[in-house]
Amino acid sequence: MLRPYAAPEAASYPAGYKDAQNYWVSLYSGYNVIGFNTNMIAKTEAPKNWGDLLNPRWKGKMVMDNEEYFWHAGMLHYWGEKKGKQYMEALNRQGLQFRSGGHGLLSDLMSAGEFPIVVVVYPDNIEQMKAKGQPVDWVKTTDPILVNLAPVGIAAKAPHLNAAKLFMNYSISKEGQEILQKAWRASARSDVAPLLPDMDPRKLKLVPLDPEIPTNPQHIDDFRRAFGLN
């Protein structure tokens, strides 16, 4: 369905954020981090890493989106099947609550005090909420921080091929990425400043997710089985 195109601007992207065969480049990045309510949890007592979520003090106090397939599959891939599954089994024993509606809704509910921790949120959303005075923050020290990609490519039968190439190359250029940043989209380009200092890729343990994960329905089954979701 896609046509390979070696976009000149792709040279400014690190490995993992572009296809080695030139089929796509990630238009923006979504960091998977832990979110918490600062009125309910002091920053000094907040979890520092994924393993801290297994502390008995957080039992029954955490929520997760009921379609967190990418994060689940990515963690198993990063840690390996054995360690990953053991962790997910232990996390499931923590009495997680599950809600639908996406990270934004869960962050809003967390801010309102419905629960102190959301297992996966996007930090750009949390930072916008903080700027409005809402009592939320995100954990910057987890290893890893998985990154959702937004691949952009050219259709194999694009009716206006040269226009498509120009548009793609501009979209991933420094100027194009700075335009996207105004809409709070994080860029993977090495020469584009981070949205905020705390989101500087050089300070975080970022691991880009395999873009093939969404194409495998087995990951959905594995996630739902791990957490007993019907």
C-alpha positions as CSV (number, residue, x, y, z in Angstrom):
1,M,0.0,0.0,0.0
2,L,3.0,2.3,0.4
3,R,5.7,3.5,-1.9
4,P,9.3,3.9,-0.6
5,Y,10.6,7.4,-0.6
6,A,14.0,8.5,0.8
7,A,12.8,11.9,2.0
8,P,15.9,14.2,2.5
9,E,14.6,15.5,5.8
10,A,14.5,12.0,7.2
11,A,18.2,12.2,7.8
12,S,17.5,14.3,10.9
13,Y,15.5,11.5,12.6
14,P,17.1,8.9,14.8
15,A,16.8,5.2,14.1
16,G,13.4,3.8,15.3
17,Y,11.6,6.9,14.2
18,K,11.9,6.1,10.5
19,D,11.8,3.0,8.4
20,A,15.1,1.5,7.2
21,Q,13.5,0.8,3.9
22,N,12.2,4.4,3.5
23,Y,8.5,3.5,3.7
24,W,7.6,5.9,6.6
25,V,8.9,8.5,9.1
26,S,7.1,9.3,12.4
27,L,5.3,12.6,12.1
28,Y,5.2,13.0,15.9
29,S,5.7,11.1,19.1
30,G,3.5,10.1,22.0
31,Y,5.3,9.3,25.3
32,N,3.8,6.6,27.5
33,V,4.4,7.7,31.1
34,I,2.8,7.3,34.6
35,G,0.5,10.1,35.7
36,F,-0.5,11.0,39.2
37,N,-2.6,13.5,41.2
38,T,-0.3,15.8,43.2
39,N,-3.0,16.5,45.8
40,M,-3.3,12.8,46.6
41,I,0.4,11.9,46.2
42,A,3.4,14.0,47.1
43,K,6.0,14.2,44.4
44,T,8.6,12.7,46.7
45,E,6.3,9.6,47.3
46,A,5.2,9.1,43.7
47,P,6.4,6.0,41.8
48,K,9.8,6.4,40.1
49,N,9.7,3.3,37.9
50,W,7.3,0.7,36.6
51,G,8.1,-1.7,39.3
52,D,7.0,0.8,41.9
53,L,3.4,0.3,40.8
54,L,3.6,-3.1,42.4
55,N,3.9,-1.6,45.9
56,P,0.9,-2.7,48.0
57,R,0.2,1.0,48.9
58,W,-1.2,1.5,45.3
59,K,-3.5,-1.5,45.3
60,G,-6.9,-0.5,44.1
61,K,-5.8,3.0,43.4
62,M,-4.7,2.8,39.8
63,V,-6.6,3.0,36.5
64,M,-5.7,2.1,32.9
65,D,-7.4,2.6,29.6
66,N,-9.0,-0.7,28.5
67,E,-7.3,-0.6,25.1
68,E,-3.7,-0.1,26.3
69,Y,-2.6,-2.7,23.7
70,F,0.5,-0.9,22.4
71,W,2.0,-0.3,25.8
72,H,1.4,-3.9,26.9
73,A,2.9,-5.3,23.8
74,G,5.8,-2.9,23.8
75,M,6.7,-3.7,27.4
76,L,6.8,-7.4,26.7
77,H,8.9,-6.8,23.7
78,Y,11.4,-4.6,25.6
79,W,11.6,-6.7,28.7
80,G,11.2,-10.1,27.1
81,E,8.2,-12.4,27.3
82,K,9.1,-14.0,30.7
83,K,9.8,-10.8,32.6
84,G,7.1,-8.9,30.9
85,K,4.3,-11.4,31.6
86,Q,5.4,-11.8,35.2
87,Y,5.2,-8.0,35.6
88,M,1.7,-7.8,34.0
89,E,0.4,-10.7,36.2
90,A,1.7,-8.8,39.3
91,L,0.2,-5.5,38.1
92,N,-3.1,-7.3,37.5
93,R,-3.1,-8.4,41.1
94,Q,-3.0,-4.7,42.1
95,G,-6.7,-4.4,41.4
96,L,-6.5,-2.1,38.4
97,Q,-9.6,-0.2,37.4
98,F,-10.3,0.0,33.7
99,R,-12.0,2.8,31.8
100,S,-12.7,3.6,28.2
101,G,-12.3,7.0,26.6
102,G,-8.6,7.4,26.1
103,H,-5.7,9.0,28.0
104,G,-7.2,12.5,28.0
105,L,-10.4,11.5,29.8
106,L,-8.4,9.4,32.3
107,S,-6.2,12.4,33.0
108,D,-9.2,14.6,33.6
109,L,-10.7,12.0,36.0
110,M,-7.4,11.8,37.8
111,S,-7.3,15.5,38.2
112,A,-10.8,15.5,39.7
113,G,-9.6,13.0,42.3
114,E,-11.3,9.9,41.2
115,F,-8.0,8.0,41.5
116,P,-4.5,9.0,42.3
117,I,-2.6,7.2,39.5
118,V,-3.1,6.5,35.8
119,V,-0.8,3.8,34.6
120,V,-0.3,5.4,31.1
121,V,-0.8,9.0,30.1
122,Y,0.7,11.5,27.6
123,P,3.0,14.1,29.3
124,D,2.1,16.8,26.7
125,N,-1.5,16.6,27.9
126,I,-0.4,16.6,31.5
127,E,1.7,19.7,31.0
128,Q,-1.2,21.5,29.4
129,M,-3.3,20.6,32.5
130,K,-0.6,21.8,34.9
131,A,-0.4,25.1,33.1
132,K,-4.1,25.6,33.9
133,G,-3.5,24.9,37.6
134,Q,-4.7,21.3,37.7
135,P,-3.1,19.0,40.3
136,V,-1.4,16.6,38.0
137,D,2.2,15.5,37.1
138,W,4.0,12.7,35.3
139,V,6.9,10.4,36.1
140,K,10.1,11.2,34.2
141,T,12.3,8.4,35.5
142,T,10.7,5.2,34.1
143,D,12.8,2.8,32.1
144,P,11.6,2.5,29.5
145,I,9.3,5.4,28.3
146,L,7.7,3.8,25.3
147,V,6.9,6.1,22.4
148,N,3.9,5.8,20.2
149,L,4.7,6.7,16.6
150,A,2.6,8.4,14.0
151,P,4.1,7.1,10.7
152,V,3.6,9.1,7.5
153,G,4.3,7.7,4.1
154,I,3.2,7.9,0.4
155,A,0.5,5.7,-1.1
156,A,1.7,3.3,-3.7
157,K,-0.7,4.7,-6.2
158,A,-0.6,8.3,-5.2
159,P,-2.3,10.3,-8.0
160,H,0.1,13.3,-7.6
161,L,3.4,11.6,-6.6
162,N,5.6,14.7,-6.7
163,A,3.2,16.7,-4.6
164,A,3.0,13.9,-2.1
165,K,6.8,13.8,-1.8
166,L,6.9,17.6,-1.3
167,F,4.2,17.5,1.4
168,M,5.8,14.6,3.3
169,N,9.2,16.1,3.2
170,Y,7.9,19.4,4.4
171,S,5.8,17.8,7.2
172,I,8.9,16.2,8.7
173,S,11.2,19.2,8.1
174,K,12.3,21.4,10.9
175,E,9.8,24.1,9.9
176,G,6.9,21.6,9.5
177,Q,7.7,20.0,12.9
178,E,7.8,23.4,14.6
179,I,4.3,24.1,13.2
180,L,3.1,20.8,14.7
181,Q,4.7,21.7,18.0
182,K,2.3,24.6,18.3
183,A,-0.4,22.0,18.5
184,W,1.5,20.2,21.3
185,R,3.0,17.5,19.1
186,A,6.4,16.2,20.2
187,S,9.0,15.9,17.5
188,A,11.7,13.2,17.2
189,R,13.9,15.5,15.0
190,S,17.4,16.1,16.6
191,D,17.4,19.8,15.7
192,V,13.9,20.7,17.1
193,A,13.8,21.9,20.7
194,P,11.6,19.8,23.0
195,L,8.1,21.0,23.8
196,L,9.3,21.6,27.4
197,P,12.7,21.0,29.2
198,D,11.2,18.0,31.0
199,M,10.4,16.4,27.7
200,D,13.9,16.6,26.4
201,P,14.7,13.2,24.7
202,R,18.2,13.4,26.1
203,K,16.9,13.3,29.6
204,L,14.4,10.4,29.1
205,K,14.8,6.7,28.5
206,L,12.8,6.7,25.3
207,V,12.1,3.5,23.3
208,P,10.1,3.8,20.1
209,L,7.4,1.2,19.8
210,D,7.4,-1.2,16.8
211,P,4.9,0.3,14.3
212,E,3.8,-3.3,13.4
213,I,2.2,-3.8,16.8
214,P,-1.2,-2.3,15.7
215,T,-1.3,-4.7,12.8
216,N,-1.2,-7.9,14.9
217,P,-4.6,-8.7,16.5
218,Q,-2.8,-11.2,18.8
219,H,-1.6,-8.2,20.9
220,I,-5.2,-7.3,21.7
221,D,-6.0,-10.9,22.8
222,D,-2.9,-11.0,24.9
223,F,-3.7,-7.7,26.7
224,R,-7.3,-8.6,27.4
225,R,-6.3,-12.1,28.7
226,A,-3.5,-10.7,30.9
227,F,-6.0,-8.4,32.7
228,G,-9.1,-10.6,32.6
229,L,-11.0,-8.3,30.3
230,N,-13.9,-9.9,28.3
